[in-house]
Amino acid sequence: MQLLLVALFAASLYGAWHWWTSEREVSHPPGIIAPGEPVQVAFDGERRIAHDRHVLHVRARFDIEARVLRKAIYRLDGGADIAPVDLGVGWGPMSDSAVVEALEFSQMGRFLYWKPRDPARFPLPADSILRSAAQLHLIPATRSIEARLKRLRPGERVGIGGYLVDVTGPGRFVWRTSLSRSDSGAGACEIVYVETLDVR
């Protein structure tokens, strides 16, 4: 019984430490903290990047500064071995605490979902939310970047640089990136090969 209690106590301490270091939200006063739009430059020619058992087909250069709205870490789904972290991010009005705190965010099935905390009050028109937020499937270029991605907290302002890529792999695996900030539904998420990560 004593060993069980010690184990439970240790587990609770670890859970509290994990929440404090990687899940606790970073607060900001009202105001836009990531004003710029993501920068996307079409890639001329063909470039392929070998990544473990997969091949990344470069579609565009991609750089973004945004507020982390939500983070999900994947271990078991079909894309977990290539993109272990998803970030829901917002820029422009979706980086403003006055807007973000009026919404609830969730992630499921590799999608980012949102809804107003007060159904009678939308902080922004729905199409403005759609154009100022995205779900990023992140392929870290290094183990160090992967570890840092997993430690990101909601509310942090991040700068991500890399490429939008399509992915092919064993068993006819195909995963295609979005190239638009205004689409929605299946195929609307960006798949990003992350070469640089700054937390600001």
Salt bridges, closest charged atoms under 4 A:
GLU23 OE2 - HIS18 NE2 3.63
GLU23 OE2 - LYS71 NZ 3.57
GLU46 OE2 - ARG48 NE 2.80
ASP63 OD2 - ARG61 NE 3.04
GLU65 OE2 - ARG157 NE 3.66
GLU65 OE2 - ARG200 NH1 3.05
ASP77 OD2 - ARG110 NE 2.79
ASP81 OD2 - ARG53 NH2 2.92
ASP86 OD1 - ARG110 NH1 2.68
ASP86 OD1 - HIS137 ND1 2.95
GLU104 OE1 - LYS115 NZ 3.93
GLU104 OE2 - ARG117 NH1 3.58
ASP127 OD2 - ARG131 NH1 3.35
GLU146 OE1 - ARG143 NH1 3.07
GLU146 OE2 - LYS150 NZ 2.97
ASP166 OD2 - ARG59 NH1 3.07
ASP166 OD2 - ARG176 NH1 3.76
GLU190 OE2 - ARG181 NE 3.06
GLU195 OE1 - ARG61 NH1 3.47
ASP198 OD2 - ARG200 NH2 3.39
